Structure formats: C-alpha cells, structure tokens
Amino acid sequence: MRLFNVKIFRLNNLIQNELYPLRESLGLSRGQPKVLRYVLEHDSCSQSDVADAYDITPATVSKLIDGLIERDMIKKVEGKDRRTFALSLTAYGKEAYERWQAGLDGLKDRLTSGFSDEEVEIFSDLLDRAIDNMRKKS
C-alpha cells in the first residue's frame, strides 16, 4: 500500500497523455473540457456556478472561460441585470464537447477493459468515495 500514491499519479499521467492529442485537436486547455460539460448540463449558468462545482477559484474559471469565448465555444448572454451574465454553449462548443465525450468513452472502455460490469460500478463508487473524502476538511 506504500506505493498507492505512485499508482494514482501514474494513472493520472497515463490518462492525461492519452487525452492530450484530442485536447490539442480541439484547441482545449486541460481545464476547459469540464467547463464545457458544466455549461452544457447547466445552460445559462454563472461563472461562480462553475467555480463552485469544481472547487476552483473564480479567477481560474474566468481564464478558462475567456479562452473558450475566444474559440467561439461559449458565449456570454445578459443575466438578471447589467452586472451579471450567463454562460451558454455555441454550436461549435457543443460539437467540440461531443467529440471530447466520444474520446472519454473510448478511454473508459480501455481503462476498464477486462472488468465486469459489476467491477466497473464498484470502481466508479470507490472513486466517488475517494473524491468525497478529499473534499472533506481535515
């Protein structure tokens, strides 16, 4: 169990290396796909909604969103008043996210190759629990 952290880092590196060419072809930085997903699932959300959902700072979200706006993947629409705005995906943003999701589906199939459906479910549940544990303040 002593090398547990090494296994986590190795798996993360392998996953990131696998996804890098797809991210590059879509013109996305490492953090932008999750912003696309959130905005797709929560149309007309705010920047702070995205930050809260992923436990990242508003400044980081702002930078990610600015890049997506520059690539015409997200647009800002007027919010409840002149000081606020809501985020929405463009047609190109939806297309890019669909391509990203197809890549993730292939990655999941590769990652869980040889796993039974029950093992995939258990693995997913364990990952959820680990994420919850890390979010708890010590």
Secondary structure in CASP SS format (residue, H / E / C, confidence):
PFRMAT SS
TARGET T0000
AUTHOR 0000-0000-0000
METHOD secondary structure of the structure
MODEL  1
M C 1.00
R C 1.00
L C 1.00
F H 1.00
N H 1.00
V H 1.00
K H 1.00
I H 1.00
F H 1.00
R H 1.00
L H 1.00
N H 1.00
N H 1.00
L H 1.00
I H 1.00
Q H 1.00
N H 1.00
E H 1.00
L H 1.00
Y H 1.00
P H 1.00
L H 1.00
R H 1.00
E H 1.00
S H 1.00
L H 1.00
G C 1.00
L C 1.00
S C 1.00
R C 1.00
G C 1.00
Q H 1.00
P H 1.00
K H 1.00
V H 1.00
L H 1.00
R H 1.00
Y H 1.00
V H 1.00
L H 1.00
E H 1.00
H C 1.00
D C 1.00
S C 1.00
C E 1.00
S C 1.00
Q H 1.00
S H 1.00
D H 1.00
V H 1.00
A H 1.00
D H 1.00
A H 1.00
Y H 1.00
D C 1.00
I C 1.00
T C 1.00
P H 1.00
A H 1.00
T H 1.00
V H 1.00
S H 1.00
K H 1.00
L H 1.00
I H 1.00
D H 1.00
G H 1.00
L H 1.00
I H 1.00
E H 1.00
R C 1.00
D C 1.00
M C 1.00
I E 1.00
K E 1.00
K E 1.00
V E 1.00
E E 1.00
G C 1.00
K C 1.00
D C 1.00
R C 1.00
R C 1.00
T C 1.00
F E 1.00
A E 1.00
L E 1.00
S E 1.00
L E 1.00
T C 1.00
A H 1.00
Y H 1.00
G H 1.00
K H 1.00
E H 1.00
A H 1.00
Y H 1.00
E H 1.00
R H 1.00
W H 1.00
Q H 1.00
A H 1.00
G H 1.00
L H 1.00
D H 1.00
G H 1.00
L H 1.00
K H 1.00
D H 1.00
R H 1.00
L H 1.00
T C 1.00
S C 1.00
G C 1.00
F C 1.00
S C 1.00
D H 1.00
E H 1.00
E H 1.00
V H 1.00
E H 1.00
I H 1.00
F H 1.00
S H 1.00
D H 1.00
L H 1.00
L H 1.00
D H 1.00
R H 1.00
A H 1.00
I H 1.00
D H 1.00
N H 1.00
M H 1.00
R H 1.00
K C 1.00
K C 1.00
S C 1.00
END
